[in-house]
Amino acid sequence: MSAMRIALAQINPVVGDLAGNRAVILERIGEAKDRNADFVVFPELAITGYPPEDLLLRPGFVRAAEQSTEEVARAARGIVAIVGTPYFDRDLFNTAAVCAGGEVKAIVKKRFLPNYGVFDEFRYFAPGAGLFLFEHGDTLVGVTICEDMWQPGPPATDLALAGAELLVNISASPFHLLRDREREEMFRTRARDNSAYIAFCNTVGGQDELIFDGHSLVIDDEGTVLGRAPGFEEAMLYIDIEPTAVVTRRLTDTRRRALAQDKGVVDAAETIHVGTPHDQHDTVQPPLTPFEDDLEQMRLALELGLDDYVRKNSFKEIVVGVSGGIDSALVAAIAAEALGPERVHCVSMPSRYSSEGTRGDAQRLAENLGCDFREIAIEPIVESLLAALAPHFAGREPDLTEENLQARARGVILMALSNKFGWLLIATGNKSEMSVGYATLYGDMAGGFALLKDVYKTDVFRLSLHLNEHAGRELIPQTIIDRAPSAELRADQLDEDSLPPYPQLDQVLEAYVEEDRTLEELSSDGFDKDVVQRAVALVDRAEYKRRQAPPGVRLRPKAFGRDRRTPITNHWRS
């Protein structure tokens, strides 16, 4: 038996940047060749970035992607490169190009196209067919694409029955909290069921609201994880394996032989020779990077999502309205860690209702972070607006209208700074507020990116404590964490004047928004009936606001945006 050296190139492509993505791919191929790798594997649609969405409906884009793939293939000499790319052959397919000898040896087409949650692949691709085995020395390799491996049957089972000892899976598997554990357990099951080694290469990085966490890995046929790349960063994972070792175990399993004959997979599979192993003079010991806990995953995902959104959209600096409250403090702290404090501008905009405590905490926060700080009072602006509206509001008592004027005055100031200096405005609302509509359109909802859009208020508190602990110092002043939440838009205002207590509210929101529990089910689950009725009514009424909110980092299995598509005009009540 001869060892095979695999390199998993966990890269962060940019959607639509064909030249930039190609340069990264070529660089990684060069690195893998220098490390004497036999195979170098890249993620799903690495040529274009994932998901390219309606760019795939433009013939010129598809042609350019195919040309880019051909350029990559020319570099695959002395090494086999497996690269994800779109491919047009009377219809459009999501494919893996298997490149060797300076050319594309074969195109493997994705069979199972996900069309749930954040996925919409039936809009763009046709399902593929065909069965290919790639012979590299004594080893037979089968290639699959993302969802093809999540299915418990073919093509993975057919490839294994036809003789594949190594199953390669290229993927763009989006992140949500603890997704890495779920995904790895699935691959361990597939490895055991198919008596095959598995090499999984995932993309990494932020694309609008989606985060891809990496955690590429290699598993042996008994389900043991041999190597795991880190999460939330680019990496090259090298490993030496001997997948032909599975033959001995397979020979003792006569059921596999009969099943292979019954399905005719051996005759159906086309075998393509792609190379022979290099002589290795050393042994690569891959890392087994440990998983992060949920709070650290939140931190890393939020920092990666913000950094990539800023960088990939060519912004240099950002601006955050800091109120002295915990949401804006957390946003500013994450931004300073992700981008560097010199690129973060904190703006306090006190009104007559702003306390000395929150004003002082806003400045202290910026000082702790090392960020630029400026204070712009909104009282003169609000007074001017009230004076202009006074004849029209005559005879009516002050209400929410006057409160919202303050939020909108702040939005105008922040957007003016954004326009003047080219700073990206980061909105600070959290998922609890977005769920129930406790936010002001064209006010605190203004911005180009909503960092905490998928972070519940209770997690805002947990994450703030975690950031301080991780930094080993007080980034967010403890007085901000301890203070009862308030919008400070009227005298002595508290969030709980308008909303149920956040610990109760967030439990109901998670069950209703993410798990689609009905009003009746929630009430029978033991939740406070008053909290349930208030929360559900607020969630349903606020859909029109959420449609106008900026994109934000997706952290949970069902986030507002791509995941949850509820009609605005809707008379159904659960």
Order of alpha helices (4+ residues) and beta strands (2+ residues): beta-alpha-beta-alpha-beta-beta-beta-beta-beta-alpha-alpha-beta-alpha-beta-beta-beta-beta-beta-beta-alpha-alpha-alpha-beta-alpha-beta-alpha-beta-alpha-beta-alpha-alpha-beta-alpha-beta-alpha-alpha-alpha-alpha-alpha-alpha
